[in-house]
Amino acid sequence: MKKIIGLVPASNNLFKTELVYEDKYSFPNNYIERINECGAIAIGILPCNAYIDKEKLELCDGFVMTGGGKIHPYHIQIIDYAVKNNKPLLGICMGMQTLAVYFLLCKKKKERNYEGSIIELFEDLRKNKYNFTEPVEGHRNADLTRDNIDDIKHKVILDENSILYSLFKKEVLNMPSIHKYRIPKVEEPLQVKGRAEDGTIEVIEYNDRIFGVQFHPENESINNCIFKYIISKC
């Protein structure tokens, strides 16, 4: 049977305006295309008011968390579910950043003896304007179009002891980059497994089935090995 991969929406527009029909969850087609090409079934994870029911997550064999502009509670919920249930998860761009934020929250929860949930801590920190990421220049020199993908690529230098090195069999990848923020560091047990030439963290791993990349492999089928790998771990 084909594996079911839950596609986690970016939801860039949620609660940004007073216009009810602007509260939307979005699923870029290129993610769906890659998952289909790799022999799995992509289904959209549909939160409600930025939260998600566990029953929906239980339908999925694994998850792909897309890029986006803002982390919402459901992003943290899905990471928490994947980690606690050892479900395969690939975080891309903001999805990778969310993975890093989750383990930062775990550390702060322990340090502060915080009695609330991870989600409550996330909401508290966000209300107090905590900076989970930092600005970075030179990583989004243009918006991606159908014709300029080669113009927005940069080098990613891999650790030889990494999932991506085992897949691509080379130390340096050339990948599309369209982000304006980056994570400054990661907390254990996360490990940094790849960086851009300016030191920006581009690849992180939790274990052999939960990892993230800052770049955008979903834009080219030549990167399907990444999606095939996460499906194989389901």
BAPAZA-849685 format. One line per 5 residues: number of its first residue (from 1); their letters; for each residue x, y, z of N, C-alpha, C. Coordinates in steps of 0.001 Angstrom, whole numbers, plus 500000, padded with zeros to 6 digits. Layout:
BEGIN
NUM) A) X Y Z X Y Z X Y Z | ... $
END
This chain:
BEGIN
1) MKKII) 500832 498800 500000 500000 500000 500000 500867 501251 500000 | 500401 502275 499321 501145 503528 499299 501108 504200 500669 | 502213 504830 501031 502289 505556 502284 501573 506905 502156 | 501013 507344 503253 500306 508625 503287 501185 509659 503973 | 501520 510706 503232 502359 511782 503757 501492 513006 504013 $
6) GLVPA) 501445 513427 505263 500698 514618 505624 501485 515868 505274 | 500914 516688 504413 501565 517932 504002 501084 519044 504928 | 502026 519673 505607 501692 520681 506620 501690 522062 505971 | 500582 522788 506014 500478 524060 505291 501264 525187 505943 | 501646 526145 505117 502360 527319 505613 501412 528293 506283 $
11) SNNLF) 500273 528565 505655 499267 529471 506198 499809 530869 506438 | 500362 531484 505392 500936 532821 505513 499914 533892 505876 | 498647 533707 505520 497658 534772 505660 496773 534659 506899 | 496968 533634 507704 496040 533373 508803 496009 534516 509814 | 494819 535084 510023 494557 536121 511028 495340 537408 510803 $
16) KTELV) 495764 537660 509576 496525 538880 509301 495625 540101 509124 | 494381 539878 508696 493467 540985 508454 492108 540664 509076 | 491186 541605 508974 489822 541394 509457 488950 540695 508418 | 489499 540426 507244 488748 539790 506176 488682 538280 506401 | 487487 537784 506632 487302 536382 506995 487860 535434 505940 $
21) YEDKY) 487644 535738 504666 488053 534816 503610 489535 534942 503239 | 490256 535732 503999 491708 535775 503840 492404 534819 504806 | 491653 534230 505733 492211 533235 506655 492296 531902 505927 | 493465 531632 505342 493611 530482 504443 494817 529620 504826 | 494701 528345 504531 495828 527413 504598 496208 527070 503159 $
26) SFPNN) 497510 527108 502867 497931 526909 501480 498884 525726 501354 | 498807 525066 500187 499642 523897 499893 500262 524070 498507 | 501511 524490 498410 502147 524654 497094 502160 523337 496311 | 501911 523434 495034 501796 522253 494190 503103 521467 494079 | 504249 522166 494128 505507 521443 493895 505791 520391 494972 $
31) YIERI) 505350 520631 496209 505511 519610 497253 504684 518369 496920 | 503446 518599 496499 502555 517493 496151 503122 516703 494977 | 503667 517428 494010 504251 516797 492825 505395 515870 493203 | 506283 516334 494066 507425 515517 494468 506968 514257 495203 | 506019 514412 496119 505545 513264 496895 504874 512245 495983 $
36) NECGA) 504078 512725 495043 503430 511816 494088 504447 511079 493235 | 505458 511807 492739 506504 511192 491917 507241 510088 492670 | 507314 510233 493981 508062 509272 494796 507197 508124 495304 | 505963 508050 494805 505148 506873 495059 504307 506897 496309 | 504148 508068 496930 503303 508173 498117 502085 509033 497815 $
41) IAIGI) 501176 509086 498755 499970 509896 498626 500099 511111 499537 | 499994 512304 498950 500054 513533 499740 498633 513948 500144 | 498436 514151 501439 497154 514689 501902 497428 515943 502729 | 496541 516905 502638 496717 518145 503385 496269 517997 504825 | 497097 518470 505750 496721 518535 507161 495931 519827 507367 $
46) LPCNA) 494694 519725 507809 493838 520905 507944 493637 521273 509406 | 494333 522301 509884 494100 522781 511252 492774 523541 511326 | 492393 523886 512529 491235 524741 512750 491639 525840 513717 | 491607 527084 513250 492014 528225 514069 493444 528055 514609 | 494322 527537 513745 495763 527398 514028 496089 526264 514994 $
51) YIDKE) 495122 525398 515276 495374 524214 516102 494903 522986 515331 | 495398 521814 515752 495062 520611 514987 494707 519464 515916 | 493782 518609 515469 493375 517452 516247 494342 516297 516033 | 494645 515593 517108 495565 514461 517035 495058 513392 516076 | 493736 513231 516000 493156 512201 515136 493569 512381 513682 $
56) KLELC) 493731 513611 513248 494157 513867 511873 495593 513410 511655 | 496433 513617 512651 497838 513229 512533 497983 511708 512494 | 497095 511023 513175 497171 509559 513225 496861 508911 511877 | 496290 509675 510965 496003 509157 509626 497255 509048 508765 | 498331 509728 509183 499518 509877 508336 500639 508934 508744 $
61) DGFVM) 501371 508460 507733 502556 507636 507980 503791 508500 508203 | 503784 509717 507689 504899 510645 507824 504434 512038 507435 | 505356 513014 507561 504971 514407 507338 506053 515161 506566 | 505595 516101 505743 506478 517091 505134 505946 518461 505529 | 506769 519244 506210 506377 520576 506665 506966 521607 505717 $
66) TGGGK) 506084 522381 505084 506507 523292 504028 507110 524578 504582 | 507670 525377 503682 508149 526701 504041 506994 527649 504257 | 507292 528832 504776 506240 529806 505030 506782 531034 505735 | 505870 531886 506190 506279 533152 506763 506131 533262 508261 | 505344 532377 508894 505100 532502 510327 504801 531141 510928 $
71) IHPYH) 505403 530850 512067 505138 529600 512773 503859 529758 513587 | 502958 528785 513442 501703 528769 514183 501698 527599 515170 | 500781 527586 516138 500755 526486 517116 500698 525099 516491 | 499961 524952 515389 499847 523611 514805 501175 523095 514271 | 502073 523995 513867 503406 523550 513450 504137 522874 514618 $
76) IQIID) 504071 523504 515788 504712 522931 516976 504027 521626 517371 | 502706 521584 517276 501961 520367 517607 502414 519183 516760 | 502610 519412 515475 502967 518319 514572 504390 517830 514850 | 505304 518755 515116 506665 518342 515493 506609 517505 516763 | 505845 517961 517747 505724 517247 519020 505187 515843 518801 $
81) YAVKN) 504175 515721 517950 503592 514407 517654 504612 513504 516963 | 505319 514039 515976 506293 513239 515227 507424 512755 516133 | 507932 513635 516980 509034 513266 517883 508573 512196 518877 | 507419 512388 519490 506951 511475 520530 506511 510131 519965 | 506122 510110 518684 505674 508863 518067 506669 508318 517053 $
86) NKPLL) 507832 508959 516952 508892 508535 516040 508387 508400 514607 | 507550 509347 514192 507040 509373 512820 507994 510178 511937 | 508288 509713 510733 509179 510452 509834 508651 511852 509543 | 509547 512817 509546 509174 514207 509258 510327 514910 508579 | 510011 515579 507481 510972 516426 506774 510481 517859 506874 $
91) GICMG) 511285 518729 507484 510955 520144 507582 511749 520935 506558 | 511059 521758 505762 511710 522531 504702 511565 524016 505000 | 512672 524747 504962 512721 526188 505208 512117 526505 506576 | 510930 527115 506639 510326 527374 507938 510061 526075 508695 | 509845 524992 507960 509665 523696 508596 510909 523279 509369 $
96) MQTLA) 512092 523544 508820 513333 523266 509535 513459 524176 510742 | 513113 525444 510562 513184 526391 511673 512249 525975 512804 | 511073 525446 512447 510127 524987 513463 510699 523825 514261 | 511407 522939 513588 512062 521829 514278 513055 522351 515310 | 513818 523370 514934 514777 523971 515865 514057 524674 517019 $
101) VYFLL) 512968 525365 516707 512194 526066 517741 511616 525070 518738 | 511160 523936 518262 510575 522923 519155 511570 522494 520233 | 512796 522204 519833 513768 521748 520823 514259 522886 521715 | 514219 524112 521209 514478 525269 522060 513397 525376 523129 | 512137 525162 522750 511033 525197 523706 511175 524095 524754 $
106) CKKKK) 511596 522915 524315 511817 521808 525264 512854 522180 526306 | 513931 522827 525856 514984 523238 526778 514471 524291 527758 | 513773 525298 527256 513270 526372 528113 512208 525860 529085 | 511397 524921 528650 510377 524340 529531 511031 523662 530728 | 512124 522961 530467 512837 522269 531537 513563 523259 532443 $
111) ERNYE) 514240 524234 531853 515001 525212 532637 514101 526027 533557 | 512921 526359 533082 512015 527226 533835 511037 526457 534718 | 511113 525119 534668 510116 524292 535355 508698 524735 534972 | 508546 525008 533689 507282 525510 533170 506227 524422 533246 | 505109 524714 533884 504093 523699 534124 503098 523567 532975 $
116) GSIIE) 503065 524537 532082 502154 524456 530949 502705 523578 529851 | 501970 523496 528754 502382 522678 527613 503415 523408 526759 | 504000 522658 525842 504929 523250 524876 504233 524353 524074 | 502988 524113 523696 502236 525099 522914 502009 526365 523730 | 501665 526212 525004 501442 527380 525868 502723 528187 526044 $
121) LFEDL) 503841 527489 526182 505124 528184 526295 505435 528932 524999 | 505186 528295 523880 505395 528952 522590 504564 530228 522483 | 503289 530135 522867 502411 531296 522807 502877 532398 523757 | 503329 532029 524953 503819 533020 525919 505044 533752 525378 | 505983 532995 524820 507203 533608 524285 506883 534503 523103 $
126) RKNKY) 505968 534063 522261 505609 534854 521088 504926 536158 521497 | 504062 536098 522506 503406 537310 522997 504414 538312 523550 | 505495 537789 524093 506542 538651 524648 507630 538989 523641 | 507321 538772 522339 508187 539171 521230 509548 538477 521252 | 509574 537223 521699 510829 536466 521679 511244 536197 520237 $
131) NFTEP) 512513 536414 519925 513033 536216 518572 513549 534784 518411 | 512782 533963 517741 513205 532583 517508 514218 532494 516375 | 514182 533446 515456 515098 533462 514323 515757 534832 514222 | 516713 534948 513310 517393 536224 513087 517440 536514 511591 | 517477 537801 511206 517538 538141 509774 518857 537680 509157 $
136) VEGHR) 518803 537384 507869 520005 537033 507127 519901 537638 505730 | 521003 538143 505225 521018 538732 503887 521660 537779 502888 | 521288 537944 501626 521903 537167 500557 521322 535801 500334 | 520228 535476 501026 519614 534156 500861 518271 534216 500142 | 517800 535421 499867 516602 535591 499030 516849 536786 498128 $
141) NADLT) 517544 536544 497052 517895 537620 496127 516812 537884 495093 | 515830 536993 495027 514699 537164 494118 513627 536159 494494 | 512387 536448 494112 511324 535467 494274 511474 534392 493199 | 511166 533170 493569 511322 532055 492639 510261 532109 491544 | 510699 531992 490304 509797 531868 489165 510103 530545 488454 $
146) RDNID) 509401 530300 487360 509650 529059 486614 510957 529129 485819 | 511526 530314 485704 512696 530480 484839 514000 530861 485554 | 513935 531170 486871 515143 531712 487499 515737 530828 488578 | 515364 529553 488606 515791 528704 489712 517308 528627 489848 | 518020 528591 488730 519483 528510 488810 520098 529794 489371 $
151) DIKHK) 519391 530905 489226 519907 532185 489700 519803 532348 491212 | 518949 531567 491856 518760 531745 493294 519357 530588 494106 | 520207 529809 493478 520847 528702 494181 522116 529150 494893 | 522445 528446 495963 523743 528648 496612 524272 527303 497106 | 525516 527282 497495 526157 526043 497935 525764 525702 499372 $
156) VILDE) 525588 524407 499586 525356 523873 500925 526423 522815 501177 | 527232 523030 502203 528332 522114 502513 527870 521127 503572 | 527909 519841 503241 527364 518790 504097 528420 518155 504985 | 527986 517735 506150 528769 516847 507001 528772 515469 506327 | 529929 514823 506274 529994 513507 505626 529183 512466 506389 $
161) NSILY) 528937 512727 507671 528120 511817 508473 526706 512395 508576 | 526033 512461 507431 524695 513043 507394 523812 512254 506438 | 522508 512406 506611 521550 511732 505734 521744 512177 504289 | 521864 513493 504083 521955 514006 502714 523235 513571 502022 | 524335 513487 502759 525583 513024 502144 525418 511569 501683 $
166) SLFKK) 524728 510774 502486 524520 509372 502109 523613 509254 500884 | 522732 510231 500678 521825 510198 499531 522469 510724 498259 | 523182 511854 498367 523740 512506 497172 525175 512074 496862 | 525849 511484 497849 527230 511009 497676 528188 512136 497305 | 527938 513330 497819 528861 514439 497600 528757 515441 498748 $
171) EVLNM) 529826 516200 498903 529930 517093 500057 529247 518432 499839 | 529154 518876 498585 528587 520195 498296 527377 520058 497373 | 526247 520634 497815 525046 520677 496996 524812 522106 496523 | 524089 522247 495430 523703 523568 494921 522183 523624 494938 | 521622 524398 495882 520192 524324 496154 519525 525697 496139 $
176) PSIHK) 518224 525751 495765 517490 527018 495768 517341 527580 497180 | 517511 528885 497302 517435 529551 498607 516500 530754 498499 | 515427 530764 499294 514477 531882 499240 513973 532228 500648 | 514917 532434 501567 514519 532784 502930 515222 534058 503384 | 514573 534770 504297 515116 536021 504828 515528 535904 506294 $
181) YRIPK) 515228 534766 506911 515569 534547 508313 516260 533202 508459 | 517015 533058 509530 517705 531803 509797 517694 531522 511293 | 517983 530286 511657 518123 529945 513067 519566 530209 513481 | 519781 530869 514627 521144 531189 515040 521929 529989 515560 | 521219 529007 516137 521875 527808 516670 520822 526743 516893 $
186) VEEPL) 521243 525554 517255 520297 524485 517591 520602 523963 518986 | 519587 523398 519602 519725 522807 520928 519767 521292 520813 | 520511 520664 521697 520549 519199 521722 519148 518656 521978 | 518831 517510 521382 519688 516573 520670 519825 516849 519171 | 519359 517989 518689 519554 518315 517270 521036 518449 516949 $
191) QVKGR) 521384 518107 515717 522756 518266 515237 522759 519014 513912 | 523696 519927 513764 523872 520632 512496 524651 519730 511547 | 524092 519503 510351 524710 518598 509390 525024 519270 508050 | 524792 520578 507961 525104 521289 506722 524970 522782 506912 | 525841 523539 506239 525826 525001 506326 526076 525605 504954 $
196) AEDGT) 525598 526854 504794 525962 527644 503622 527359 528213 503838 | 527912 528812 502803 529272 529333 502902 529406 530460 503912 | 528308 531163 504207 528363 532237 505199 528100 531740 506620 | 528002 530426 506792 527797 529840 508114 526351 529574 508472 | 525412 530027 507640 523993 529791 507911 523702 528293 508006 $
201) IEVIE) 522989 527908 509034 522615 526507 509222 521609 526107 508154 | 521932 525071 507402 521092 524654 506270 520528 523239 506420 | 521126 522424 507273 520649 521053 507466 520764 520696 508950 | 519679 520184 509525 519721 519704 510907 519074 518324 510971 | 519530 517525 511930 518983 516178 512104 518664 515933 513576 $
206) YNDRI) 517528 515285 513807 517203 514778 515145 517567 513301 515240 | 517128 512545 514251 517521 511146 514131 517436 510764 512652 | 517396 509475 512367 517440 509064 510953 516096 509205 510245 | 515089 509729 510935 513786 509887 510292 513139 511241 510545 | 513783 512092 511321 513276 513448 511546 514416 514426 511300 $
211) FGVQF) 514306 515236 510237 515381 516173 509913 514817 517345 509120 | 515649 518361 508925 515173 519545 508226 516234 520160 507349 | 515781 520873 506318 516685 521586 505417 516168 523010 505239 | 517071 523982 505206 516688 525375 505029 516397 525706 503565 | 516995 524983 502648 516807 525230 501218 515531 524555 500719 $
216) HPENE) 515283 524633 499410 514009 524182 498843 514204 523080 497797 | 514322 521833 498229 514524 520729 497273 513269 520393 496474 | 512108 520871 496910 510848 520506 496259 510681 521105 494872 | 511601 521993 494484 511455 522666 493197 512043 521905 492013 | 512748 520819 492280 513357 520037 491192 513264 518549 491493 $
221) SINNC) 512835 517787 490505 512699 516342 490708 514047 515650 490887 | 515151 516335 490530 516469 515726 490753 516754 515551 492245 | 515955 516190 493088 516121 516053 494537 515147 515055 495145 | 514523 514255 494309 513519 513323 494806 514067 512302 495789 | 515365 512105 495782 515951 511149 496731 515643 511543 498176 $
226) IFKYI) 515505 512839 498433 515187 513305 499782 513779 512860 500163 | 512853 513004 499244 511471 512633 499524 511299 511113 499545 | 512005 510426 498666 511970 508967 498677 512506 508426 500015 | 513519 509114 500536 514104 508672 501801 513084 508787 502935 | 512428 509942 503052 511493 510135 504156 510315 509166 504021 $
231) ISKC) 509897 508864 502791 508822 507898 502573 509278 506498 502968 | 510533 506182 502680 511055 504848 503019 511103 504604 504520 | 511130 505677 505293 511189 505553 506750 509808 505406 507387 | 508757 505506 506574 507395 505376 507111 507112 503927 507483 $
END
